[in-house]
Amino acid sequence: MFDFLEGYDLWAAFWTTVKLTALSAVGSLIWGTLLAGMRVSPVPLMRGFGTAYVNVVRNIPLTVIIVFTSLGLFQTLNINMGADDFTTINFRLAVFGLTAYTAAFVCEALRSGINTVPVGQAEAARAIGLSFTQVLTLVILPQAFRSVVGPLANVLIALTKNTTVAAAIGVTEAALLMREMIENEAQLILIGAVFAFGYICLTLPTGLILGWVSKKVAVKR
């Protein structure tokens, strides 16, 4: 029944999807946190940059960003991301593009969490002499992260599905393999079912686990 899978490395394709998701998730969490800090910063220049970045990037299609990393950064500007072979270059470019895009959504989710922290806590922290950076990292962000585990889980699930766009620049992840199989095999419904099941196996446990974590770490007010 599943003879059409012979000759195709399904596990390697989904493993590439997992690596794209994991690396982009870490990168977007770091960059998104920095952007959130900029958005609530008392420095107008930083606040303006954070606001402009989020508003611009969120309104650009992800496909445009991913294709730009290949055509613009690599082919035009010769930025090879520290790699020599095309496979690694395309993979790193895809991670860069996914990180840049997803960070805007991480930033907004985290900023909503920052807004849930009572203003009095920040004022009390400043009253004892803490700087803005200390207030943000020691008082505000720990509580903000606890309150946005659920929204961040949704961002991570969306990121997992968005990795399919990496096929546009030739990254050999699951979506690219599915397209190849559809072009060469006749069992279209079975091929679609196999890959749909694969993505469900990636996203459903993520949502369930992080949903449970969200309830466990929620801030009681």
HELIX and SHEET records of a PDB file:
HELIX    1   1 ASP A    3  LEU A    5  5                                   3    
HELIX    2   2 LEU A   10  ARG A   39  1                                  30    
HELIX    3   3 PRO A   44  VAL A   57  1                                  14    
HELIX    4   4 LEU A   62  PHE A   68  1                                   7    
HELIX    5   5 THR A   69  THR A   76  3                                   8    
HELIX    6   6 PHE A   86  THR A  116  1                                  31    
HELIX    7   7 VAL A  119  ALA A  127  1                                   9    
HELIX    8   8 PHE A  132  GLN A  134  1                                   3    
HELIX    9   9 VAL A  135  ILE A  140  3                                   6    
HELIX   10  10 LEU A  141  SER A  147  1                                   7    
HELIX   11  11 VAL A  149  ASN A  162  1                                  14    
HELIX   12  12 THR A  163  ILE A  169  5                                   7    
HELIX   13  13 ALA A  174  ASN A  184  1                                  11    
HELIX   14  14 LEU A  188  VAL A  217  1                                  30    
END                                                                             
